[in-house]
């Protein structure tokens, strides 16, 4: 419940009043059950499984426009099927509007470490290091600080 006395809406479905906390967000009972099952059966969805290994996906991550991941229904569906990245994107998106992903996809962008220099975007696939990874369904982006390496297979 919000401090104003208005019930908080479930971050997963965006429809029901929330009554439990999961991964630091409020969920309704039905979505909490789905989240528990997803955690017990983890797997990456087809989009997330190539996110840091496909050259075109990596180029899109480093582009000005970013990589368009999925709309709300896809994120919920893949989260229910166990995709931990989709679940993180769905639940940790800083946009609190329950309708936030109805019109368009979630956008993902990455920044290279400053030490990587100013190589061309085409070279990003061989450099591999990502300094910061951003995602949001609105201009105010959430920064996920992590270090990953994406290397081209031999």
C-alpha positions in Angstrom: 0.0 0.0 0.0 1.3 3.4 -0.9 1.7 6.1 1.8 -1.3 7.8 0.2 -3.5 4.8 1.2 -4.0 3.8 -2.5 -3.2 0.1 -3.1 0.0 -0.6 -4.9 -0.3 -2.4 -8.3 1.5 -5.6 -9.0 4.8 -4.9 -10.9 4.4 -8.2 -12.9 0.9 -8.1 -14.3 0.2 -4.4 -13.7 -3.5 -5.2 -13.0 -4.0 -6.6 -9.5 -3.3 -5.1 -6.2 0.0 -6.3 -4.7 0.2 -8.0 -1.4 3.6 -9.6 -1.3 7.2 -8.6 -2.0 9.5 -10.5 -4.4 12.9 -9.3 -5.5 12.2 -6.0 -3.8 9.0 -5.2 -5.7 5.4 -5.7 -4.9 3.5 -8.6 -6.6 0.0 -10.0 -6.3 -0.4 -13.6 -5.1 -0.9 -15.0 -8.6 2.2 -13.4 -10.0 4.2 -14.3 -6.8 3.4 -18.0 -7.5 4.6 -17.6 -11.1 7.8 -16.0 -10.0 8.6 -18.7 -7.5 8.1 -21.4 -10.2 10.3 -19.4 -12.6 13.1 -19.2 -10.1 12.9 -23.0 -9.5 13.1 -23.6 -13.3 15.6 -21.2 -14.7 16.4 -20.8 -18.4 17.1 -18.0 -20.8 14.6 -17.0 -23.5 15.7 -17.0 -27.2 16.3 -13.2 -27.1 18.3 -13.1 -23.9 20.4 -16.2 -24.8 21.9 -14.3 -27.8 22.0 -10.9 -26.2 25.8 -10.9 -25.5 26.9 -13.4 -28.1 25.2 -12.3 -31.3 27.2 -9.6 -33.2 24.1 -7.7 -34.4 22.6 -7.7 -30.8 25.9 -6.4 -29.4 26.1 -3.7 -32.1 22.5 -2.7 -31.2 23.5 -2.5 -27.5 26.2 0.0 -28.3 24.1 2.0 -30.8 22.4 5.3 -30.0 19.0 3.7 -30.3 19.8 0.6 -28.2 18.4 -2.9 -28.5 14.6 -3.3 -28.4 14.0 -6.3 -26.3 10.3 -7.1 -25.8 7.0 -5.7 -24.9 5.3 -6.3 -21.6 3.5 -9.5 -22.6 6.7 -11.1 -23.9 8.6 -10.1 -20.8 5.9 -11.6 -18.5 5.6 -14.7 -20.6 9.4 -15.4 -20.8 9.7 -14.5 -17.1 7.1 -17.1 -16.3 9.0 -19.6 -18.3 12.1 -19.0 -16.2 14.1 -16.3 -18.0 15.9 -14.6 -15.2 17.0 -11.6 -17.4 13.4 -11.0 -18.6 12.3 -11.2 -15.0 14.9 -8.6 -13.9 14.0 -6.3 -16.8 10.3 -6.6 -16.0 10.6 -6.2 -12.2 13.5 -3.7 -11.9 12.3 -1.3 -14.6 12.2 2.1 -12.8 9.0 3.1 -14.6 6.1 2.6 -12.2 3.3 3.0 -14.7 1.5 -0.4 -15.0 1.0 0.4 -18.8 4.7 1.2 -19.3 5.3 -1.5 -22.0 2.0 -1.7 -23.8 3.0 0.5 -26.6 6.6 -0.3 -27.2 9.6 -2.5 -26.2 12.0 -2.2 -23.4 15.3 -0.8 -24.6 18.7 -2.0 -23.5 22.0 -0.1 -24.0 25.6 -0.7 -23.0 28.6 1.5 -22.5 32.2 0.6 -23.1 34.8 1.1 -20.5 36.7 4.4 -21.0 39.9 2.4 -21.3 38.5 0.7 -24.4 39.1 3.9 -26.4 37.0 5.2 -29.2 37.0 2.1 -31.5 34.3 2.0 -34.2 31.0 0.4 -33.3 31.9 -2.5 -35.6 34.8 -3.3 -33.3 32.7 -3.6 -30.2 32.1 -7.3 -30.8 35.7 -8.1 -30.6 36.4 -5.8 -27.6 33.7 -7.6 -25.5 33.9 -5.6 -22.3 30.8 -3.7 -21.1 31.2 -1.1 -18.4 27.6 -0.5 -17.7 24.3 -1.9 -19.0 21.1 0.2 -19.0 17.5 -0.7 -19.4 14.3 1.2 -19.1 10.9 1.6 -20.7 11.2 5.4 -20.3 14.0 8.0 -20.7 15.0 7.8 -17.0 17.2 4.7 -17.3 18.1 2.2 -14.6 21.8 1.5 -14.5 22.9 -2.1 -13.8 26.5 -2.0 -13.0 28.2 -5.2 -14.1 31.1 -6.4 -16.0 30.6 -9.0 -18.7 32.6 -10.2 -21.5 31.3 -11.2 -24.9 33.9 -12.9 -27.1 33.5 -14.1 -30.6 33.7 -17.9 -31.0 36.8 -19.3 -32.8 
